[in-house]
Amino acid sequence: MTPSARPVNDGLPDPLTERELDVLRLLAEGMSNREIGNKLSPTEGTVKHYVTNVLQKIGARDRTQAALRGRELGLI
């Protein structure tokens, strides 16, 4: 398993990968998809995919709720 595919939180039904956790942290800092892409190198479309996965996995409906939920879960 590659480092970006390694699950990081076994408390979730579908754990976040390292890359998804990176995206969640940057999302919580208020970065846009473009800014996250510039920082982590994937395209903006790939970042959107990661954000969608993060929202689904942690049960959030938007970026703000994802940041709050990530903190609740101790992920960020």
Gaussian input, Z-matrix of N, CA and C with variables (Angstrom, degrees):
# hf/3-21g

backbone

0 1
 N
 C     1     B1
 C     2     B2     1     A1
 N     3     B3     2     A2     1     D1
 C     4     B4     3     A3     2     D2
 C     5     B5     4     A4     3     D3
 N     6     B6     5     A5     4     D4
 C     7     B7     6     A6     5     D5
 C     8     B8     7     A7     6     D6
 N     9     B9     8     A8     7     D7
 C    10    B10     9     A9     8     D8
 C    11    B11    10    A10     9     D9
 N    12    B12    11    A11    10    D10
 C    13    B13    12    A12    11    D11
 C    14    B14    13    A13    12    D12
 N    15    B15    14    A14    13    D13
 C    16    B16    15    A15    14    D14
 C    17    B17    16    A16    15    D15
 N    18    B18    17    A17    16    D16
 C    19    B19    18    A18    17    D17
 C    20    B20    19    A19    18    D18
 N    21    B21    20    A20    19    D19
 C    22    B22    21    A21    20    D20
 C    23    B23    22    A22    21    D21
 N    24    B24    23    A23    22    D22
 C    25    B25    24    A24    23    D23
 C    26    B26    25    A25    24    D24
 N    27    B27    26    A26    25    D25
 C    28    B28    27    A27    26    D26
 C    29    B29    28    A28    27    D27
 N    30    B30    29    A29    28    D28
 C    31    B31    30    A30    29    D29
 C    32    B32    31    A31    30    D30
 N    33    B33    32    A32    31    D31
 C    34    B34    33    A33    32    D32
 C    35    B35    34    A34    33    D33
 N    36    B36    35    A35    34    D34
 C    37    B37    36    A36    35    D35
 C    38    B38    37    A37    36    D36
 N    39    B39    38    A38    37    D37
 C    40    B40    39    A39    38    D38
 C    41    B41    40    A40    39    D39
 N    42    B42    41    A41    40    D40
 C    43    B43    42    A42    41    D41
 C    44    B44    43    A43    42    D42
 N    45    B45    44    A44    43    D43
 C    46    B46    45    A45    44    D44
 C    47    B47    46    A46    45    D45
 N    48    B48    47    A47    46    D46
 C    49    B49    48    A48    47    D47
 C    50    B50    49    A49    48    D48
 N    51    B51    50    A50    49    D49
 C    52    B52    51    A51    50    D50
 C    53    B53    52    A52    51    D51
 N    54    B54    53    A53    52    D52
 C    55    B55    54    A54    53    D53
 C    56    B56    55    A55    54    D54
 N    57    B57    56    A56    55    D55
 C    58    B58    57    A57    56    D56
 C    59    B59    58    A58    57    D57
 N    60    B60    59    A59    58    D58
 C    61    B61    60    A60    59    D59
 C    62    B62    61    A61    60    D60
 N    63    B63    62    A62    61    D61
 C    64    B64    63    A63    62    D62
 C    65    B65    64    A64    63    D63
 N    66    B66    65    A65    64    D64
 C    67    B67    66    A66    65    D65
 C    68    B68    67    A67    66    D66
 N    69    B69    68    A68    67    D67
 C    70    B70    69    A69    68    D68
 C    71    B71    70    A70    69    D69
 N    72    B72    71    A71    70    D70
 C    73    B73    72    A72    71    D71
 C    74    B74    73    A73    72    D72
 N    75    B75    74    A74    73    D73
 C    76    B76    75    A75    74    D74
 C    77    B77    76    A76    75    D75
 N    78    B78    77    A77    76    D76
 C    79    B79    78    A78    77    D77
 C    80    B80    79    A79    78    D78
 N    81    B81    80    A80    79    D79
 C    82    B82    81    A81    80    D80
 C    83    B83    82    A82    81    D81
 N    84    B84    83    A83    82    D82
 C    85    B85    84    A84    83    D83
 C    86    B86    85    A85    84    D84
 N    87    B87    86    A86    85    D85
 C    88    B88    87    A87    86    D86
 C    89    B89    88    A88    87    D87
 N    90    B90    89    A89    88    D88
 C    91    B91    90    A90    89    D89
 C    92    B92    91    A91    90    D90
 N    93    B93    92    A92    91    D91
 C    94    B94    93    A93    92    D92
 C    95    B95    94    A94    93    D93
 N    96    B96    95    A95    94    D94
 C    97    B97    96    A96    95    D95
 C    98    B98    97    A97    96    D96
 N    99    B99    98    A98    97    D97
 C   100   B100    99    A99    98    D98
 C   101   B101   100   A100    99    D99
 N   102   B102   101   A101   100   D100
 C   103   B103   102   A102   101   D101
 C   104   B104   103   A103   102   D102
 N   105   B105   104   A104   103   D103
 C   106   B106   105   A105   104   D104
 C   107   B107   106   A106   105   D105
 N   108   B108   107   A107   106   D106
 C   109   B109   108   A108   107   D107
 C   110   B110   109   A109   108   D108
 N   111   B111   110   A110   109   D109
 C   112   B112   111   A111   110   D110
 C   113   B113   112   A112   111   D111
 N   114   B114   113   A113   112   D112
 C   115   B115   114   A114   113   D113
 C   116   B116   115   A115   114   D114
 N   117   B117   116   A116   115   D115
 C   118   B118   117   A117   116   D116
 C   119   B119   118   A118   117   D117
 N   120   B120   119   A119   118   D118
 C   121   B121   120   A120   119   D119
 C   122   B122   121   A121   120   D120
 N   123   B123   122   A122   121   D121
 C   124   B124   123   A123   122   D122
 C   125   B125   124   A124   123   D123
 N   126   B126   125   A125   124   D124
 C   127   B127   126   A126   125   D125
 C   128   B128   127   A127   126   D126
 N   129   B129   128   A128   127   D127
 C   130   B130   129   A129   128   D128
 C   131   B131   130   A130   129   D129
 N   132   B132   131   A131   130   D130
 C   133   B133   132   A132   131   D131
 C   134   B134   133   A133   132   D132
 N   135   B135   134   A134   133   D133
 C   136   B136   135   A135   134   D134
 C   137   B137   136   A136   135   D135
 N   138   B138   137   A137   136   D136
 C   139   B139   138   A138   137   D137
 C   140   B140   139   A139   138   D138
 N   141   B141   140   A140   139   D139
 C   142   B142   141   A141   140   D140
 C   143   B143   142   A142   141   D141
 N   144   B144   143   A143   142   D142
 C   145   B145   144   A144   143   D143
 C   146   B146   145   A145   144   D144
 N   147   B147   146   A146   145   D145
 C   148   B148   147   A147   146   D146
 C   149   B149   148   A148   147   D147
 N   150   B150   149   A149   148   D148
 C   151   B151   150   A150   149   D149
 C   152   B152   151   A151   150   D150
 N   153   B153   152   A152   151   D151
 C   154   B154   153   A153   152   D152
 C   155   B155   154   A154   153   D153
 N   156   B156   155   A155   154   D154
 C   157   B157   156   A156   155   D155
 C   158   B158   157   A157   156   D156
 N   159   B159   158   A158   157   D157
 C   160   B160   159   A159   158   D158
 C   161   B161   160   A160   159   D159
 N   162   B162   161   A161   160   D160
 C   163   B163   162   A162   161   D161
 C   164   B164   163   A163   162   D162
 N   165   B165   164   A164   163   D163
 C   166   B166   165   A165   164   D164
 C   167   B167   166   A166   165   D165
 N   168   B168   167   A167   166   D166
 C   169   B169   168   A168   167   D167
 C   170   B170   169   A169   168   D168
 N   171   B171   170   A170   169   D169
 C   172   B172   171   A171   170   D170
 C   173   B173   172   A172   171   D171
 N   174   B174   173   A173   172   D172
 C   175   B175   174   A174   173   D173
 C   176   B176   175   A175   174   D174
 N   177   B177   176   A176   175   D175
 C   178   B178   177   A177   176   D176
 C   179   B179   178   A178   177   D177
 N   180   B180   179   A179   178   D178
 C   181   B181   180   A180   179   D179
 C   182   B182   181   A181   180   D180
 N   183   B183   182   A182   181   D181
 C   184   B184   183   A183   182   D182
 C   185   B185   184   A184   183   D183
 N   186   B186   185   A185   184   D184
 C   187   B187   186   A186   185   D185
 C   188   B188   187   A187   186   D186
 N   189   B189   188   A188   187   D187
 C   190   B190   189   A189   188   D188
 C   191   B191   190   A190   189   D189
 N   192   B192   191   A191   190   D190
 C   193   B193   192   A192   191   D191
 C   194   B194   193   A193   192   D192
 N   195   B195   194   A194   193   D193
 C   196   B196   195   A195   194   D194
 C   197   B197   196   A196   195   D195
 N   198   B198   197   A197   196   D196
 C   199   B199   198   A198   197   D197
 C   200   B200   199   A199   198   D198
 N   201   B201   200   A200   199   D199
 C   202   B202   201   A201   200   D200
 C   203   B203   202   A202   201   D201
 N   204   B204   203   A203   202   D202
 C   205   B205   204   A204   203   D203
 C   206   B206   205   A205   204   D204
 N   207   B207   206   A206   205   D205
 C   208   B208   207   A207   206   D206
 C   209   B209   208   A208   207   D207
 N   210   B210   209   A209   208   D208
 C   211   B211   210   A210   209   D209
 C   212   B212   211   A211   210   D210
 N   213   B213   212   A212   211   D211
 C   214   B214   213   A213   212   D212
 C   215   B215   214   A214   213   D213
 N   216   B216   215   A215   214   D214
 C   217   B217   216   A216   215   D215
 C   218   B218   217   A217   216   D216
 N   219   B219   218   A218   217   D217
 C   220   B220   219   A219   218   D218
 C   221   B221   220   A220   219   D219
 N   222   B222   221   A221   220   D220
 C   223   B223   222   A222   221   D221
 C   224   B224   223   A223   222   D222
 N   225   B225   224   A224   223   D223
 C   226   B226   225   A225   224   D224
 C   227   B227   226   A226   225   D225

   B1=1.4553
   B2=1.5256
   B3=1.3213
   B4=1.4562
   B5=1.5167
   B6=1.3435
   B7=1.4634
   B8=1.5217
   B9=1.3339
   B10=1.4609
   B11=1.5184
   B12=1.3225
   B13=1.4630
   B14=1.5240
   B15=1.3115
   B16=1.4625
   B17=1.5285
   B18=1.3477
   B19=1.4636
   B20=1.5215
   B21=1.3372
   B22=1.4563
   B23=1.5158
   B24=1.3041
   B25=1.4494
   B26=1.5104
   B27=1.3206
   B28=1.4583
   B29=1.5224
   B30=1.3572
   B31=1.4539
   B32=1.5202
   B33=1.3010
   B34=1.4669
   B35=1.5190
   B36=1.3361
   B37=1.4666
   B38=1.5290
   B39=1.3271
   B40=1.4632
   B41=1.5309
   B42=1.3348
   B43=1.4685
   B44=1.5293
   B45=1.3274
   B46=1.4559
   B47=1.5243
   B48=1.3191
   B49=1.4609
   B50=1.5259
   B51=1.3114
   B52=1.4665
   B53=1.5269
   B54=1.3199
   B55=1.4658
   B56=1.5237
   B57=1.3360
   B58=1.4610
   B59=1.5254
   B60=1.3107
   B61=1.4584
   B62=1.5250
   B63=1.3270
   B64=1.4716
   B65=1.5286
   B66=1.3236
   B67=1.4606
   B68=1.5281
   B69=1.3225
   B70=1.4627
   B71=1.5244
   B72=1.3069
   B73=1.4740
   B74=1.5271
   B75=1.3252
   B76=1.4625
   B77=1.5267
   B78=1.3084
   B79=1.4569
   B80=1.5339
   B81=1.3266
   B82=1.4671
   B83=1.5288
   B84=1.3315
   B85=1.4675
   B86=1.5241
   B87=1.3325
   B88=1.4508
   B89=1.5169
   B90=1.3237
   B91=1.4596
   B92=1.5253
   B93=1.3247
   B94=1.4648
   B95=1.5262
   B96=1.3289
   B97=1.4651
   B98=1.5272
   B99=1.3054
   B100=1.4678
   B101=1.5357
   B102=1.3283
   B103=1.4664
   B104=1.5314
   B105=1.3217
   B106=1.4644
   B107=1.5210
   B108=1.3258
   B109=1.4554
   B110=1.5212
   B111=1.3206
   B112=1.4645
   B113=1.5234
   B114=1.3069
   B115=1.4753
   B116=1.5300
   B117=1.3372
   B118=1.4667
   B119=1.5309
   B120=1.3069
   B121=1.4641
   B122=1.5333
   B123=1.3297
   B124=1.4681
   B125=1.5254
   B126=1.3210
   B127=1.4615
   B128=1.5233
   B129=1.3097
   B130=1.4604
   B131=1.5329
   B132=1.3233
   B133=1.4597
   B134=1.5151
   B135=1.3306
   B136=1.4640
   B137=1.5238
   B138=1.3208
   B139=1.4711
   B140=1.5232
   B141=1.3363
   B142=1.4723
   B143=1.5275
   B144=1.3209
   B145=1.4663
   B146=1.5343
   B147=1.3276
   B148=1.4694
   B149=1.5228
   B150=1.3296
   B151=1.4624
   B152=1.5294
   B153=1.3166
   B154=1.4725
   B155=1.5220
   B156=1.3278
   B157=1.4637
   B158=1.5237
   B159=1.3241
   B160=1.4652
   B161=1.5232
   B162=1.3318
   B163=1.4696
   B164=1.5266
   B165=1.3234
   B166=1.4621
   B167=1.5240
   B168=1.3184
   B169=1.4635
   B170=1.5250
   B171=1.3373
   B172=1.4627
   B173=1.5260
   B174=1.3383
   B175=1.4604
   B176=1.5202
   B177=1.3318
   B178=1.4612
   B179=1.5281
   B180=1.3323
   B181=1.4644
   B182=1.5288
   B183=1.3449
   B184=1.4621
   B185=1.5247
   B186=1.3219
   B187=1.4678
   B188=1.5248
   B189=1.3364
   B190=1.4629
   B191=1.5210
   B192=1.3098
   B193=1.4541
   B194=1.5305
   B195=1.3154
   B196=1.4675
   B197=1.5264
   B198=1.3213
   B199=1.4614
   B200=1.5289
   B201=1.3227
   B202=1.4682
   B203=1.5199
   B204=1.3124
   B205=1.4740
   B206=1.5289
   B207=1.3157
   B208=1.4599
   B209=1.5154
   B210=1.3289
   B211=1.4747
   B212=1.5292
   B213=1.3390
   B214=1.4738
   B215=1.5231
   B216=1.3307
   B217=1.4589
   B218=1.5231
   B219=1.3300
   B220=1.4625
   B221=1.5184
   B222=1.3292
   B223=1.4643
   B224=1.5185
   B225=1.3291
   B226=1.4619
   B227=1.5187
   A1=108.47
   A2=117.63
   A3=121.70
   A4=109.86
   A5=117.96
   A6=119.79
   A7=113.16
   A8=119.05
   A9=120.29
   A10=112.48
   A11=118.21
   A12=120.85
   A13=112.34
   A14=118.10
   A15=121.93
   A16=110.51
   A17=118.61
   A18=120.77
   A19=110.98
   A20=116.90
   A21=120.14
   A22=113.54
   A23=119.21
   A24=119.82
   A25=110.21
   A26=115.16
   A27=119.88
   A28=112.92
   A29=118.09
   A30=120.82
   A31=113.36
   A32=117.54
   A33=121.59
   A34=109.31
   A35=117.94
   A36=120.00
   A37=112.07
   A38=116.44
   A39=122.26
   A40=106.03
   A41=118.18
   A42=121.51
   A43=113.20
   A44=115.22
   A45=121.35
   A46=109.78
   A47=115.68
   A48=120.05
   A49=108.08
   A50=116.67
   A51=120.77
   A52=110.35
   A53=117.97
   A54=121.98
   A55=110.72
   A56=117.14
   A57=120.29
   A58=110.37
   A59=116.60
   A60=120.12
   A61=110.65
   A62=117.71
   A63=121.31
   A64=110.15
   A65=116.37
   A66=121.30
   A67=109.95
   A68=117.86
   A69=121.36
   A70=110.66
   A71=117.68
   A72=120.97
   A73=111.16
   A74=116.61
   A75=120.34
   A76=111.16
   A77=116.59
   A78=122.13
   A79=109.25
   A80=116.55
   A81=121.82
   A82=111.63
   A83=116.81
   A84=120.99
   A85=111.58
   A86=116.67
   A87=121.29
   A88=114.40
   A89=117.48
   A90=120.25
   A91=111.62
   A92=115.30
   A93=121.61
   A94=108.63
   A95=116.33
   A96=119.91
   A97=110.90
   A98=117.10
   A99=121.29
   A100=110.43
   A101=116.58
   A102=120.33
   A103=110.88
   A104=116.48
   A105=119.95
   A106=109.45
   A107=117.07
   A108=121.02
   A109=112.06
   A110=116.74
   A111=120.25
   A112=111.64
   A113=116.44
   A114=121.03
   A115=111.63
   A116=117.18
   A117=120.92
   A118=113.91
   A119=117.96
   A120=125.34
   A121=117.94
   A122=122.56
   A123=117.25
   A124=110.67
   A125=115.85
   A126=120.12
   A127=109.87
   A128=115.56
   A129=120.70
   A130=110.78
   A131=117.26
   A132=121.20
   A133=112.33
   A134=116.34
   A135=120.43
   A136=110.40
   A137=116.55
   A138=120.20
   A139=109.61
   A140=117.56
   A141=120.58
   A142=110.35
   A143=115.60
   A144=120.63
   A145=110.14
   A146=116.84
   A147=120.60
   A148=111.43
   A149=116.92
   A150=120.63
   A151=109.93
   A152=117.03
   A153=120.93
   A154=110.81
   A155=117.10
   A156=121.01
   A157=111.28
   A158=116.83
   A159=121.21
   A160=109.80
   A161=116.96
   A162=120.48
   A163=110.94
   A164=116.52
   A165=120.52
   A166=111.73
   A167=116.46
   A168=119.91
   A169=113.34
   A170=117.52
   A171=118.58
   A172=112.47
   A173=116.67
   A174=120.81
   A175=114.03
   A176=116.12
   A177=120.87
   A178=109.18
   A179=116.66
   A180=119.40
   A181=112.55
   A182=117.07
   A183=119.61
   A184=109.73
   A185=115.65
   A186=121.97
   A187=111.88
   A188=116.63
   A189=119.98
   A190=110.59
   A191=115.97
   A192=119.86
   A193=110.38
   A194=117.52
   A195=121.12
   A196=110.54
   A197=117.02
   A198=120.64
   A199=110.63
   A200=115.94
   A201=119.70
   A202=111.14
   A203=116.33
   A204=120.95
   A205=110.74
   A206=116.95
   A207=121.03
   A208=111.74
   A209=115.68
   A210=120.01
   A211=110.65
   A212=116.60
   A213=121.33
   A214=111.44
   A215=115.13
   A216=121.04
   A217=112.79
   A218=116.88
   A219=120.60
   A220=113.60
   A221=116.38
   A222=120.46
   A223=111.55
   A224=116.96
   A225=121.03
   A226=109.92
   D1=133.57
   D2=179.77
   D3=-74.65
   D4=157.10
   D5=-179.87
   D6=-55.70
   D7=-36.87
   D8=-178.06
   D9=-75.18
   D10=-9.13
   D11=-179.55
   D12=-105.77
   D13=0.43
   D14=-176.55
   D15=-76.73
   D16=125.34
   D17=177.64
   D18=-63.31
   D19=144.38
   D20=-177.37
   D21=-117.87
   D22=-12.26
   D23=-179.07
   D24=-139.25
   D25=103.44
   D26=-178.45
   D27=-75.12
   D28=-8.31
   D29=179.28
   D30=-76.23
   D31=-14.50
   D32=178.58
   D33=-92.86
   D34=147.19
   D35=176.85
   D36=-56.96
   D37=-37.70
   D38=177.80
   D39=-127.54
   D40=94.33
   D41=-173.39
   D42=-59.70
   D43=150.33
   D44=175.77
   D45=-74.05
   D46=143.62
   D47=172.71
   D48=-79.21
   D49=168.67
   D50=176.94
   D51=-57.34
   D52=-43.38
   D53=-178.59
   D54=-65.30
   D55=-41.23
   D56=177.75
   D57=-64.01
   D58=-37.58
   D59=177.03
   D60=-65.67
   D61=-40.51
   D62=175.34
   D63=-58.64
   D64=-45.52
   D65=-179.75
   D66=-63.22
   D67=-42.78
   D68=178.75
   D69=-60.38
   D70=-44.26
   D71=179.88
   D72=-60.61
   D73=-45.27
   D74=-179.13
   D75=-70.53
   D76=-36.70
   D77=175.68
   D78=-60.04
   D79=-42.57
   D80=-179.96
   D81=-66.22
   D82=-24.14
   D83=176.40
   D84=-80.16
   D85=-4.09
   D86=177.43
   D87=92.24
   D88=12.64
   D89=-179.52
   D90=-74.27
   D91=145.82
   D92=175.43
   D93=-79.15
   D94=168.96
   D95=176.73
   D96=-58.56
   D97=-40.34
   D98=179.35
   D99=-62.85
   D100=-44.65
   D101=-179.99
   D102=-64.93
   D103=-40.52
   D104=177.50
   D105=-62.88
   D106=-43.77
   D107=178.08
   D108=-60.06
   D109=-42.05
   D110=178.48
   D111=-64.07
   D112=-35.75
   D113=-178.68
   D114=-75.96
   D115=-41.44
   D116=-173.88
   D117=-100.76
   D118=-10.97
   D119=177.12
   D120=89.19
   D121=-16.53
   D122=177.51
   D123=-73.18
   D124=166.44
   D125=177.26
   D126=-70.01
   D127=163.65
   D128=178.71
   D129=-60.51
   D130=-37.13
   D131=177.57
   D132=-63.34
   D133=-39.37
   D134=177.93
   D135=-67.01
   D136=-38.62
   D137=177.22
   D138=-61.89
   D139=-42.06
   D140=177.67
   D141=-57.84
   D142=-40.91
   D143=177.93
   D144=-61.37
   D145=-46.66
   D146=178.28
   D147=-61.07
   D148=-43.63
   D149=-179.86
   D150=-61.23
   D151=-44.60
   D152=177.65
   D153=-58.71
   D154=-45.07
   D155=178.86
   D156=-61.46
   D157=-44.30
   D158=-180.00
   D159=-61.09
   D160=-47.91
   D161=-179.70
   D162=-56.85
   D163=-45.78
   D164=-179.67
   D165=-65.07
   D166=-45.56
   D167=-174.46
   D168=-67.18
   D169=-34.21
   D170=-178.16
   D171=-101.08
   D172=2.06
   D173=175.06
   D174=72.36
   D175=41.51
   D176=178.80
   D177=-111.20
   D178=150.90
   D179=-179.08
   D180=-99.20
   D181=-16.49
   D182=178.93
   D183=-152.74
   D184=177.30
   D185=-175.06
   D186=-62.74
   D187=-41.13
   D188=-179.31
   D189=-64.24
   D190=-45.98
   D191=179.14
   D192=-64.69
   D193=-34.58
   D194=177.85
   D195=-62.63
   D196=-42.55
   D197=178.79
   D198=-63.15
   D199=-44.52
   D200=179.29
   D201=-65.20
   D202=-45.00
   D203=-179.47
   D204=-65.40
   D205=-38.98
   D206=177.12
   D207=-59.59
   D208=-39.99
   D209=177.30
   D210=-68.20
   D211=-43.36
   D212=177.85
   D213=-55.59
   D214=-41.61
   D215=-176.98
   D216=-82.04
   D217=-4.26
   D218=-179.38
   D219=74.18
   D220=23.19
   D221=-179.14
   D222=-85.77
   D223=-23.78
   D224=179.83
   D225=-134.73

